[in-house]
Amino acid sequence: MAEAAISERIVRLPAQSCPLERCLAQTLREDVHAERENPPFDRVCMDGIAISSDRAGAGTRRYVVESTQGAGVPPKVLSNPSAAIEVMTGAVMPTGTDCVIPLEEYDLLGRVADLKANALVEPYRNVQQRGADSRPGMPMLRAGTRLNAPDIAIIASAGLANVLVSRQPRIMVASTGDELIEPGRPIAPHQIRRSNAYAIVAALTGHGFQDVGNDHILDEETLLREHLTRHLAAADALILSGGVSKGKFDFVPKVLKELGVEEVFYQVAQRPGMPMWFGMAPQGCAVFGLPGNPIATLVCLVRYVVPALVSAMGAERIWPIRVALAAPVERGRTMASFVPVKTRYDAHGQCLAEPRLPNGSGDFLALAGTDGFLELPPQSGRYPAGFIAPFYRW
């Protein structure tokens, strides 16, 4: 299986210390433990007055507000059990109090608060107790977490200004072919635009990879060897678009072999994307030879390359969600089939995938408006509406 063969050979990237403000979408490489109890004190959860529930239980419904407790200052002490202290959200509960009555449950005249009939008094009402979320030394995040905004907040709460994350992979995207012309340049009738490389770079950037280069190599063996030698030495992953087939001018496999790159596999039982190539360079660079047809290029990138790079960063595996076909796909295959889809929700809230079948793997216009693709297993006959399969987002 192609995925397993890649996973067995991919090299784990080193860890590095990163400032907290640059950790978004990075992969955590250390466990993060609570610095202290969270919250570190009994915390006020609503604006109001803090009182002693024991006194209210004894029948007291009128309280003199003797002071105000704001956030960020040491706790005040309730001097009289029949009094109250005005409190603000986030403040430390004043010593001698254990219940917060919110503003809407009392009337305040001057410094006297009269509880309304619906005011509920019970211990620790509207109070988050000390240590309710975590205790000192408790692991709050585990290594392998792909960091999002809430995770960043958790790390900050642990008092860490820097944290160990995986180094971003150095990725080089290289396309080969004399027929490829850059956008913005004059083009002849027999030439085509160099578009695959831009799609690959955009997809990698969208998946959180930050160090992505882009190179175009003409179909000249000496030139190809020079470029590949340089990229294999500098990159953690080399992604080639086109040139991996067996045509007369497809020099890539031959040159890679001369440069010591071990071919792990060539061709995968799938449509589109059968002529996919994967190998490993002696320097540890993973080499992905993607088919030249646009749909096959993106499918193989998302299905194999992105998970491999995520794994190299030490991230936990995120399994694809499973989505039902909104309409039948008429033709089954003897191999795995990747079908571009547009997702939507039905009246019951179920996510459905509308097939957008392309006119061959070169029909990149069919991808417009699609969200990703379904991986349909080998099967004779049709795939009926409601057939559930893994969904991969572009």
C-alpha positions, 0 to 999 in steps of 0.5 A: 500500500502506497501510504504505508510504504511512504510512512515507513520511509519518511524521516522525522523532522527535528524539534526547535524552540519557537516563540508563542506568537509564531506557533499557530499551525505548528506541531507540538513536540513536547507535553505542556503541563499546568504551571499551577492550579487553573484557575489559581484562585476561586474566581468570580464568574459574573458581575454582582455581589459576593456574600456568605451563603450561610448568612443568607441561609439564616434569612438575611436578604438585605446587605450593606455593600462595604467595598468593591473587589476588582480583577487583578488585585489581592482578595478583600476580606468580608468584615461583617457576615451580614455585608457584601462586597461588590465583585467583577468578573474574573476577580478573586472571591473575597475572603469570607464569601462563597456565593455571587448574586448577579446584578439582575437578582438584587436591587441596589439603593445607595450601598444597600442591596436587597435580594429579589424573591428569585435570587438563588443563594447556594455555595459556590454559585457563579464561582469557578473553584480553584483547581477546577480545570487543572492541577500543577504538573497536569498535562494540558497538551500532548506532543503531536498536537497541531496547534490552533488558537485555543492551544496557544492560549493553553500554552500561554496559561502554562507560562511558556513564552517559547515551546518546542515544535517541529521544524517546518519541512523545507519543500521544493516543488519542481515541474519539468517540461519545455511546453510549460510557460509561466503565467503572464508570458507570451504563449504559442499555440503548442504550449501550455501554462505552468499551472500545476506547480502553483496549485501545489504551492497553494495547497501546501500553504493552505495546509500550513506549510511555510517553507515552499520553493518553486522551480521550473526545469526544462527537458534537458538531462544535464540541466535536470541533473544540476537542479535535482542535485541542488534540491536533494541536498537542500530540501526535506521533500522534493515534489515533482510534477510531471516527467515521471512516466516512461516517455522518451523525454521523461528523464526524471527517474533515470536522473534520480537513480543516478543521484542515488535516490532509491525508488520505493514504488512506481505506480499505484492502483488508483484512478486518477494518479496511477503513475505516481512515483516515490523514493528516498534520497541518501540525504533523507530527502523524500521525493514525490513524483506526481503525475502531470495531469492536473487532477491527478496531481492535486489528488496525489498531493492531498492523499499522500504528500500532505499526510506524509509531511504532517507525519514527518512533523510528528503530528497525530494522524487525523483520519478523514471524515466519511461522507455520503454520496448525494448522487450515484456514480455509475461506473465502478472500477477495479481499483481505488477511484478519486471523485471530486465532490462539492459538499452540502447539507440536507434538511436533516443536517447530514453532509452529502457529497455531490460528484463532479465527474471530470472529463478526464484527469486533465479537466482541471476546470471541473475542480472549480467550486469543489471542496475535495474528493471522495476515495471510492474503493474498488467495486464492480457496478455503480456506487449508489447514492448514500454510499459512504466513503472517506472525504479529503478536503483540498 
